Amino acid sequence: MPGPGKVTSGTRGEGCLDIHLNATTRWKDVPEPVWNYTLGGYQVLKKWLSYRESALLGRPLTPDEAQHFTHHVRHIASILALHEKLDAHYGASV
C-alpha cells in the first residue's frame, strides 16, 4: 500500500489518479486536472492534504475532514467544467 502523500494511477485509466493520504485513506479516480489545479501558485488539493497528515496534526484524519476533501474535489471539478463559460461571461461584462 502506498504511504503518505502518494499519488498513483487511477483504476479508471489515464487521466485519473488515486490520492493516498496514508495506508488506510485514499480517494480513487480523482481527475488529473482537478488534482493539478492551482490557485495562487499552490496545488490546492495537495496543499490541503499536506496540512492534515497525522504526523503534523498528531491524530488521524477525521471522517468530516475526509468528506470535506471530497467536496473540494467536486467543487474544483465544477469550476474546471464551467471554465470556458465563466471566462466568456467575464469577458462580456468587462
Backbone as XML, in Angstrom:
<?xml version="1.0"?>
<chain id="A" units="angstrom">
  <residue number="1" name="MET">
    <atom name="N" x="0.847" y="-1.185" z="0.000"/>
    <atom name="CA" x="0.000" y="0.000" z="0.000"/>
    <atom name="C" x="0.886" y="1.240" z="0.000"/>
  </residue>
  <residue number="2" name="PRO">
    <atom name="N" x="0.588" y="2.195" z="-0.865"/>
    <atom name="CA" x="1.379" y="3.427" z="-0.879"/>
    <atom name="C" x="1.319" y="4.154" z="0.457"/>
  </residue>
  <residue number="3" name="GLY">
    <atom name="N" x="2.363" y="4.875" z="0.755"/>
    <atom name="CA" x="2.446" y="5.603" z="2.017"/>
    <atom name="C" x="1.881" y="7.001" z="1.918"/>
  </residue>
  <residue number="4" name="PRO">
    <atom name="N" x="2.194" y="7.835" z="2.909"/>
    <atom name="CA" x="1.654" y="9.190" z="2.958"/>
    <atom name="C" x="1.990" y="10.009" z="1.714"/>
  </residue>
  <residue number="5" name="GLY">
    <atom name="N" x="0.991" y="10.692" z="1.229"/>
    <atom name="CA" x="1.208" y="11.624" z="0.139"/>
    <atom name="C" x="1.469" y="11.010" z="-1.216"/>
  </residue>
  <residue number="6" name="LYS">
    <atom name="N" x="1.193" y="9.750" z="-1.396"/>
    <atom name="CA" x="1.453" y="9.100" z="-2.677"/>
    <atom name="C" x="0.301" y="9.341" z="-3.647"/>
  </residue>
  <residue number="7" name="VAL">
    <atom name="N" x="0.659" y="9.488" z="-4.902"/>
    <atom name="CA" x="-0.315" y="9.615" z="-5.979"/>
    <atom name="C" x="-0.014" y="8.502" z="-6.964"/>
  </residue>
  <residue number="8" name="THR">
    <atom name="N" x="-1.011" y="7.682" z="-7.258"/>
    <atom name="CA" x="-0.825" y="6.573" z="-8.187"/>
    <atom name="C" x="-1.854" y="6.659" z="-9.306"/>
  </residue>
  <residue number="9" name="SER">
    <atom name="N" x="-1.653" y="5.877" z="-10.345"/>
    <atom name="CA" x="-2.609" y="5.841" z="-11.454"/>
    <atom name="C" x="-3.961" y="5.359" z="-10.948"/>
  </residue>
  <residue number="10" name="GLY">
    <atom name="N" x="-5.004" y="5.996" z="-11.437"/>
    <atom name="CA" x="-6.351" y="5.625" z="-11.030"/>
    <atom name="C" x="-6.806" y="4.330" z="-11.676"/>
  </residue>
  <residue number="11" name="THR">
    <atom name="N" x="-7.842" y="3.753" z="-11.121"/>
    <atom name="CA" x="-8.356" y="2.489" z="-11.638"/>
    <atom name="C" x="-9.114" y="2.672" z="-12.947"/>
  </residue>
  <residue number="12" name="ARG">
    <atom name="N" x="-9.542" y="3.890" z="-13.251"/>
    <atom name="CA" x="-10.271" y="4.147" z="-14.500"/>
    <atom name="C" x="-9.346" y="4.413" z="-15.675"/>
  </residue>
  <residue number="13" name="GLY">
    <atom name="N" x="-8.058" y="4.379" z="-15.422"/>
    <atom name="CA" x="-7.112" y="4.542" z="-16.517"/>
    <atom name="C" x="-6.523" y="5.933" z="-16.591"/>
  </residue>
  <residue number="14" name="GLU">
    <atom name="N" x="-6.015" y="6.251" z="-17.772"/>
    <atom name="CA" x="-5.312" y="7.509" z="-17.986"/>
    <atom name="C" x="-6.214" y="8.705" z="-17.698"/>
  </residue>
  <residue number="15" name="GLY">
    <atom name="N" x="-5.639" y="9.701" z="-17.042"/>
    <atom name="CA" x="-6.389" y="10.911" z="-16.731"/>
    <atom name="C" x="-6.997" y="10.918" z="-15.344"/>
  </residue>
  <residue number="16" name="CYS">
    <atom name="N" x="-6.889" y="9.800" z="-14.625"/>
    <atom name="CA" x="-7.409" y="9.716" z="-13.257"/>
    <atom name="C" x="-6.295" y="9.261" z="-12.322"/>
  </residue>
  <residue number="17" name="LEU">
    <atom name="N" x="-6.360" y="9.729" z="-11.093"/>
    <atom name="CA" x="-5.339" y="9.408" z="-10.098"/>
    <atom name="C" x="-5.988" y="8.923" z="-8.811"/>
  </residue>
  <residue number="18" name="ASP">
    <atom name="N" x="-5.283" y="8.058" z="-8.097"/>
    <atom name="CA" x="-5.665" y="7.693" z="-6.739"/>
    <atom name="C" x="-4.767" y="8.490" z="-5.805"/>
  </residue>
  <residue number="19" name="ILE">
    <atom name="N" x="-5.371" y="9.199" z="-4.863"/>
    <atom name="CA" x="-4.640" y="10.049" z="-3.928"/>
    <atom name="C" x="-4.634" y="9.352" z="-2.574"/>
  </residue>
  <residue number="20" name="HIS">
    <atom name="N" x="-3.445" y="9.027" z="-2.078"/>
    <atom name="CA" x="-3.293" y="8.302" z="-0.819"/>
    <atom name="C" x="-2.794" y="9.259" z="0.263"/>
  </residue>
  <residue number="21" name="LEU">
    <atom name="N" x="-3.574" y="9.401" z="1.317"/>
    <atom name="CA" x="-3.118" y="10.200" z="2.453"/>
    <atom name="C" x="-2.229" y="9.354" z="3.357"/>
  </residue>
  <residue number="22" name="ASN">
    <atom name="N" x="-2.645" y="8.111" z="3.567"/>
    <atom name="CA" x="-1.881" y="7.173" z="4.389"/>
    <atom name="C" x="-2.258" y="5.761" z="3.955"/>
  </residue>
  <residue number="23" name="ALA">
    <atom name="N" x="-1.911" y="4.777" z="4.761"/>
    <atom name="CA" x="-2.160" y="3.386" z="4.381"/>
    <atom name="C" x="-3.642" y="3.024" z="4.372"/>
  </residue>
  <residue number="24" name="THR">
    <atom name="N" x="-4.480" y="3.821" z="5.015"/>
    <atom name="CA" x="-5.901" y="3.478" z="5.100"/>
    <atom name="C" x="-6.830" y="4.480" z="4.429"/>
  </residue>
  <residue number="25" name="THR">
    <atom name="N" x="-6.332" y="5.628" z="4.035"/>
    <atom name="CA" x="-7.190" y="6.671" z="3.475"/>
    <atom name="C" x="-6.728" y="7.036" z="2.076"/>
  </residue>
  <residue number="26" name="ARG">
    <atom name="N" x="-7.643" y="6.889" z="1.112"/>
    <atom name="CA" x="-7.331" y="7.289" z="-0.259"/>
    <atom name="C" x="-8.608" y="7.706" z="-0.965"/>
  </residue>
  <residue number="27" name="TRP">
    <atom name="N" x="-8.422" y="8.480" z="-2.007"/>
    <atom name="CA" x="-9.523" y="8.884" z="-2.872"/>
    <atom name="C" x="-9.218" y="8.325" z="-4.246"/>
  </residue>
  <residue number="28" name="LYS">
    <atom name="N" x="-10.174" y="7.576" z="-4.799"/>
    <atom name="CA" x="-9.969" y="6.895" z="-6.071"/>
    <atom name="C" x="-10.450" y="7.746" z="-7.234"/>
  </residue>
  <residue number="29" name="ASP">
    <atom name="N" x="-9.696" y="7.674" z="-8.314"/>
    <atom name="CA" x="-10.082" y="8.243" z="-9.604"/>
    <atom name="C" x="-10.391" y="9.734" z="-9.561"/>
  </residue>
  <residue number="30" name="VAL">
    <atom name="N" x="-9.507" y="10.489" z="-8.930"/>
    <atom name="CA" x="-9.597" y="11.948" z="-8.968"/>
    <atom name="C" x="-9.075" y="12.380" z="-10.342"/>
  </residue>
  <residue number="31" name="PRO">
    <atom name="N" x="-9.851" y="13.154" z="-11.102"/>
    <atom name="CA" x="-9.361" y="13.585" z="-12.415"/>
    <atom name="C" x="-8.042" y="14.357" z="-12.284"/>
  </residue>
  <residue number="32" name="GLU">
    <atom name="N" x="-7.121" y="14.055" z="-13.166"/>
    <atom name="CA" x="-5.791" y="14.670" z="-13.102"/>
    <atom name="C" x="-5.835" y="16.201" z="-13.135"/>
  </residue>
  <residue number="33" name="PRO">
    <atom name="N" x="-6.668" y="16.827" z="-13.990"/>
    <atom name="CA" x="-6.729" y="18.295" z="-13.970"/>
    <atom name="C" x="-7.217" y="18.852" z="-12.625"/>
  </residue>
  <residue number="34" name="VAL">
    <atom name="N" x="-8.075" y="18.104" z="-11.947"/>
    <atom name="CA" x="-8.553" y="18.536" z="-10.626"/>
    <atom name="C" x="-7.407" y="18.474" z="-9.622"/>
  </residue>
  <residue number="35" name="TRP">
    <atom name="N" x="-6.655" y="17.380" z="-9.613"/>
    <atom name="CA" x="-5.517" y="17.242" z="-8.705"/>
    <atom name="C" x="-4.464" y="18.316" z="-8.984"/>
  </residue>
  <residue number="36" name="ASN">
    <atom name="N" x="-4.256" y="18.666" z="-10.244"/>
    <atom name="CA" x="-3.220" y="19.629" z="-10.619"/>
    <atom name="C" x="-3.678" y="21.085" z="-10.548"/>
  </residue>
  <residue number="37" name="TYR">
    <atom name="N" x="-4.923" y="21.336" z="-10.207"/>
    <atom name="CA" x="-5.471" y="22.697" z="-10.153"/>
    <atom name="C" x="-4.685" y="23.546" z="-9.148"/>
  </residue>
  <residue number="38" name="THR">
    <atom name="N" x="-4.274" y="24.729" z="-9.597"/>
    <atom name="CA" x="-3.516" y="25.627" z="-8.725"/>
    <atom name="C" x="-4.270" y="26.930" z="-8.515"/>
  </residue>
  <residue number="39" name="LEU">
    <atom name="N" x="-4.020" y="27.525" z="-7.381"/>
    <atom name="CA" x="-4.586" y="28.819" z="-7.030"/>
    <atom name="C" x="-3.503" y="29.561" z="-6.262"/>
  </residue>
  <residue number="40" name="GLY">
    <atom name="N" x="-3.134" y="30.721" z="-6.756"/>
    <atom name="CA" x="-2.074" y="31.481" z="-6.100"/>
    <atom name="C" x="-0.736" y="30.766" z="-6.112"/>
  </residue>
  <residue number="41" name="GLY">
    <atom name="N" x="-0.526" y="29.924" z="-7.126"/>
    <atom name="CA" x="0.737" y="29.211" z="-7.245"/>
    <atom name="C" x="0.813" y="27.919" z="-6.447"/>
  </residue>
  <residue number="42" name="TYR">
    <atom name="N" x="-0.251" y="27.571" z="-5.732"/>
    <atom name="CA" x="-0.256" y="26.354" z="-4.922"/>
    <atom name="C" x="-1.211" y="25.328" z="-5.508"/>
  </residue>
  <residue number="43" name="GLN">
    <atom name="N" x="-0.797" y="24.084" z="-5.484"/>
    <atom name="CA" x="-1.656" y="22.985" z="-5.893"/>
    <atom name="C" x="-2.650" y="22.771" z="-4.745"/>
  </residue>
  <residue number="44" name="VAL">
    <atom name="N" x="-3.898" y="23.162" z="-4.953"/>
    <atom name="CA" x="-4.896" y="23.294" z="-3.891"/>
    <atom name="C" x="-5.083" y="22.012" z="-3.080"/>
  </residue>
  <residue number="45" name="LEU">
    <atom name="N" x="-5.373" y="20.907" z="-3.739"/>
    <atom name="CA" x="-5.670" y="19.676" z="-3.009"/>
    <atom name="C" x="-4.441" y="19.126" z="-2.293"/>
  </residue>
  <residue number="46" name="LYS">
    <atom name="N" x="-3.307" y="19.188" z="-2.952"/>
    <atom name="CA" x="-2.068" y="18.707" z="-2.329"/>
    <atom name="C" x="-1.747" y="19.530" z="-1.084"/>
  </residue>
  <residue number="47" name="LYS">
    <atom name="N" x="-1.913" y="20.833" z="-1.176"/>
    <atom name="CA" x="-1.641" y="21.716" z="-0.042"/>
    <atom name="C" x="-2.598" y="21.421" z="1.110"/>
  </residue>
  <residue number="48" name="TRP">
    <atom name="N" x="-3.880" y="21.240" z="0.794"/>
    <atom name="CA" x="-4.883" y="20.959" z="1.823"/>
    <atom name="C" x="-4.519" y="19.683" z="2.572"/>
  </residue>
  <residue number="49" name="LEU">
    <atom name="N" x="-4.161" y="18.646" z="1.830"/>
    <atom name="CA" x="-3.801" y="17.378" z="2.466"/>
    <atom name="C" x="-2.500" y="17.469" z="3.258"/>
  </residue>
  <residue number="50" name="SER">
    <atom name="N" x="-1.570" y="18.280" z="2.793"/>
    <atom name="CA" x="-0.277" y="18.369" z="3.477"/>
    <atom name="C" x="-0.425" y="18.893" z="4.902"/>
  </residue>
  <residue number="51" name="TYR">
    <atom name="N" x="-1.451" y="19.683" z="5.142"/>
    <atom name="CA" x="-1.688" y="20.204" z="6.486"/>
    <atom name="C" x="-2.490" y="19.247" z="7.357"/>
  </residue>
  <residue number="52" name="ARG">
    <atom name="N" x="-2.873" y="18.112" z="6.806"/>
    <atom name="CA" x="-3.700" y="17.183" z="7.558"/>
    <atom name="C" x="-3.075" y="15.801" z="7.726"/>
  </residue>
  <residue number="53" name="GLU">
    <atom name="N" x="-1.779" y="15.708" z="7.524"/>
    <atom name="CA" x="-1.100" y="14.437" z="7.768"/>
    <atom name="C" x="-1.033" y="14.202" z="9.271"/>
  </residue>
  <residue number="54" name="SER">
    <atom name="N" x="-1.158" y="12.955" z="9.667"/>
    <atom name="CA" x="-1.212" y="12.632" z="11.096"/>
    <atom name="C" x="0.054" y="13.057" z="11.836"/>
  </residue>
  <residue number="55" name="ALA">
    <atom name="N" x="1.203" y="13.047" z="11.168"/>
    <atom name="CA" x="2.442" y="13.479" z="11.825"/>
    <atom name="C" x="2.374" y="14.955" z="12.211"/>
  </residue>
  <residue number="56" name="LEU">
    <atom name="N" x="1.687" y="15.740" z="11.425"/>
    <atom name="CA" x="1.561" y="17.171" z="11.697"/>
    <atom name="C" x="0.470" y="17.454" z="12.727"/>
  </residue>
  <residue number="57" name="LEU">
    <atom name="N" x="-0.678" y="16.781" z="12.587"/>
    <atom name="CA" x="-1.808" y="17.024" z="13.485"/>
    <atom name="C" x="-1.704" y="16.264" z="14.800"/>
  </residue>
  <residue number="58" name="GLY">
    <atom name="N" x="-0.979" y="15.155" z="14.784"/>
    <atom name="CA" x="-0.914" y="14.315" z="15.968"/>
    <atom name="C" x="-2.146" y="13.443" z="16.126"/>
  </residue>
  <residue number="59" name="ARG">
    <atom name="N" x="-2.923" y="13.322" z="15.057"/>
    <atom name="CA" x="-4.131" y="12.490" z="15.055"/>
    <atom name="C" x="-4.456" y="12.133" z="13.611"/>
  </residue>
  <residue number="60" name="PRO">
    <atom name="N" x="-5.250" y="11.097" z="13.424"/>
    <atom name="CA" x="-5.636" y="10.755" z="12.052"/>
    <atom name="C" x="-6.683" y="11.725" z="11.506"/>
  </residue>
  <residue number="61" name="LEU">
    <atom name="N" x="-6.874" y="11.673" z="10.220"/>
    <atom name="CA" x="-7.891" y="12.474" z="9.553"/>
    <atom name="C" x="-9.269" y="12.057" z="10.064"/>
  </residue>
  <residue number="62" name="THR">
    <atom name="N" x="-10.125" y="13.018" z="10.346"/>
    <atom name="CA" x="-11.480" y="12.698" z="10.801"/>
    <atom name="C" x="-12.373" y="12.410" z="9.595"/>
  </residue>
  <residue number="63" name="PRO">
    <atom name="N" x="-13.471" y="11.696" z="9.806"/>
    <atom name="CA" x="-14.407" y="11.467" z="8.694"/>
    <atom name="C" x="-14.929" y="12.777" z="8.092"/>
  </residue>
  <residue number="64" name="ASP">
    <atom name="N" x="-15.159" y="13.782" z="8.926"/>
    <atom name="CA" x="-15.614" y="15.079" z="8.408"/>
    <atom name="C" x="-14.562" y="15.722" z="7.511"/>
  </residue>
  <residue number="65" name="GLU">
    <atom name="N" x="-13.296" y="15.602" z="7.889"/>
    <atom name="CA" x="-12.220" y="16.158" z="7.065"/>
    <atom name="C" x="-12.106" y="15.410" z="5.740"/>
  </residue>
  <residue number="66" name="ALA">
    <atom name="N" x="-12.271" y="14.101" z="5.775"/>
    <atom name="CA" x="-12.235" y="13.311" z="4.540"/>
    <atom name="C" x="-13.381" y="13.722" z="3.621"/>
  </residue>
  <residue number="67" name="GLN">
    <atom name="N" x="-14.554" y="13.938" z="4.186"/>
    <atom name="CA" x="-15.705" y="14.383" z="3.396"/>
    <atom name="C" x="-15.462" y="15.785" z="2.838"/>
  </residue>
  <residue number="68" name="HIS">
    <atom name="N" x="-14.838" y="16.631" z="3.628"/>
    <atom name="CA" x="-14.523" y="17.993" z="3.194"/>
    <atom name="C" x="-13.602" y="17.960" z="1.967"/>
  </residue>
  <residue number="69" name="PHE">
    <atom name="N" x="-12.610" y="17.067" z="1.992"/>
    <atom name="CA" x="-11.714" y="16.922" z="0.851"/>
    <atom name="C" x="-12.496" y="16.500" z="-0.396"/>
  </residue>
  <residue number="70" name="THR">
    <atom name="N" x="-13.421" y="15.565" z="-0.226"/>
    <atom name="CA" x="-14.252" y="15.113" z="-1.342"/>
    <atom name="C" x="-15.045" y="16.278" z="-1.924"/>
  </residue>
  <residue number="71" name="HIS">
    <atom name="N" x="-15.561" y="17.143" z="-1.061"/>
    <atom name="CA" x="-16.285" y="18.327" z="-1.537"/>
    <atom name="C" x="-15.363" y="19.258" z="-2.326"/>
  </residue>
  <residue number="72" name="HIS">
    <atom name="N" x="-14.127" y="19.417" z="-1.860"/>
    <atom name="CA" x="-13.160" y="20.238" z="-2.596"/>
    <atom name="C" x="-12.933" y="19.673" z="-3.998"/>
  </residue>
  <residue number="73" name="VAL">
    <atom name="N" x="-12.782" y="18.360" z="-4.094"/>
    <atom name="CA" x="-12.576" y="17.719" z="-5.395"/>
    <atom name="C" x="-13.751" y="18.036" z="-6.318"/>
  </residue>
  <residue number="74" name="ARG">
    <atom name="N" x="-14.954" y="17.901" z="-5.812"/>
    <atom name="CA" x="-16.147" y="18.162" z="-6.630"/>
    <atom name="C" x="-16.264" y="19.630" z="-7.024"/>
  </residue>
  <residue number="75" name="HIS">
    <atom name="N" x="-15.944" y="20.526" z="-6.108"/>
    <atom name="CA" x="-16.029" y="21.957" z="-6.423"/>
    <atom name="C" x="-15.013" y="22.353" z="-7.489"/>
  </residue>
  <residue number="76" name="ILE">
    <atom name="N" x="-13.804" y="21.850" z="-7.369"/>
    <atom name="CA" x="-12.784" y="22.169" z="-8.370"/>
    <atom name="C" x="-13.173" y="21.580" z="-9.724"/>
  </residue>
  <residue number="77" name="ALA">
    <atom name="N" x="-13.718" y="20.371" z="-9.732"/>
    <atom name="CA" x="-14.179" y="19.768" z="-10.989"/>
    <atom name="C" x="-15.264" y="20.633" z="-11.628"/>
  </residue>
  <residue number="78" name="SER">
    <atom name="N" x="-16.151" y="21.183" z="-10.821"/>
    <atom name="CA" x="-17.207" y="22.063" z="-11.341"/>
    <atom name="C" x="-16.625" y="23.340" z="-11.933"/>
  </residue>
  <residue number="79" name="ILE">
    <atom name="N" x="-15.664" y="23.922" z="-11.240"/>
    <atom name="CA" x="-15.013" y="25.138" z="-11.749"/>
    <atom name="C" x="-14.358" y="24.862" z="-13.094"/>
  </residue>
  <residue number="80" name="LEU">
    <atom name="N" x="-13.655" y="23.745" z="-13.192"/>
    <atom name="CA" x="-12.979" y="23.413" z="-14.443"/>
    <atom name="C" x="-13.977" y="23.129" z="-15.564"/>
  </residue>
  <residue number="81" name="ALA">
    <atom name="N" x="-15.100" y="22.504" z="-15.232"/>
    <atom name="CA" x="-16.116" y="22.211" z="-16.245"/>
    <atom name="C" x="-16.764" y="23.493" z="-16.770"/>
  </residue>
  <residue number="82" name="LEU">
    <atom name="N" x="-16.866" y="24.502" z="-15.914"/>
    <atom name="CA" x="-17.503" y="25.766" z="-16.294"/>
    <atom name="C" x="-16.510" y="26.823" z="-16.767"/>
  </residue>
  <residue number="83" name="HIS">
    <atom name="N" x="-15.246" y="26.475" z="-16.829"/>
    <atom name="CA" x="-14.184" y="27.446" z="-17.096"/>
    <atom name="C" x="-14.456" y="28.313" z="-18.326"/>
  </residue>
  <residue number="84" name="GLU">
    <atom name="N" x="-14.767" y="27.701" z="-19.447"/>
    <atom name="CA" x="-14.981" y="28.474" z="-20.678"/>
    <atom name="C" x="-16.181" y="29.408" z="-20.558"/>
  </residue>
  <residue number="85" name="LYS">
    <atom name="N" x="-17.267" y="28.924" z="-19.978"/>
    <atom name="CA" x="-18.454" y="29.768" z="-19.821"/>
    <atom name="C" x="-18.184" y="30.921" z="-18.853"/>
  </residue>
  <residue number="86" name="LEU">
    <atom name="N" x="-17.449" y="30.645" z="-17.793"/>
    <atom name="CA" x="-17.114" y="31.707" z="-16.844"/>
    <atom name="C" x="-16.241" y="32.770" z="-17.501"/>
  </residue>
  <residue number="87" name="ASP">
    <atom name="N" x="-15.254" y="32.335" z="-18.287"/>
    <atom name="CA" x="-14.392" y="33.286" z="-18.989"/>
    <atom name="C" x="-15.189" y="34.126" z="-19.983"/>
  </residue>
  <residue number="88" name="ALA">
    <atom name="N" x="-16.099" y="33.483" z="-20.717"/>
    <atom name="CA" x="-16.915" y="34.209" z="-21.695"/>
    <atom name="C" x="-17.812" y="35.228" z="-21.000"/>
  </residue>
  <residue number="89" name="HIS">
    <atom name="N" x="-18.398" y="34.830" z="-19.897"/>
    <atom name="CA" x="-19.269" y="35.740" z="-19.146"/>
    <atom name="C" x="-18.470" y="36.926" z="-18.604"/>
  </residue>
  <residue number="90" name="TYR">
    <atom name="N" x="-17.297" y="36.643" z="-18.078"/>
    <atom name="CA" x="-16.444" y="37.713" z="-17.561"/>
    <atom name="C" x="-16.030" y="38.655" z="-18.692"/>
  </residue>
  <residue number="91" name="GLY">
    <atom name="N" x="-15.641" y="38.081" z="-19.832"/>
    <atom name="CA" x="-15.234" y="38.893" z="-20.975"/>
    <atom name="C" x="-16.352" y="39.787" z="-21.481"/>
  </residue>
  <residue number="92" name="ALA">
    <atom name="N" x="-17.573" y="39.300" z="-21.433"/>
    <atom name="CA" x="-18.721" y="40.086" z="-21.894"/>
    <atom name="C" x="-19.072" y="41.205" z="-20.927"/>
  </residue>
  <residue number="93" name="SER">
    <atom name="N" x="-18.707" y="41.043" z="-19.668"/>
    <atom name="CA" x="-19.078" y="42.051" z="-18.672"/>
    <atom name="C" x="-18.033" y="43.149" z="-18.515"/>
  </residue>
  <residue number="94" name="VAL">
    <atom name="N" x="-16.857" y="42.956" z="-19.081"/>
    <atom name="CA" x="-15.784" y="43.950" z="-18.923"/>
    <atom name="C" x="-15.834" y="44.974" z="-20.027"/>
  </residue>
</chain>
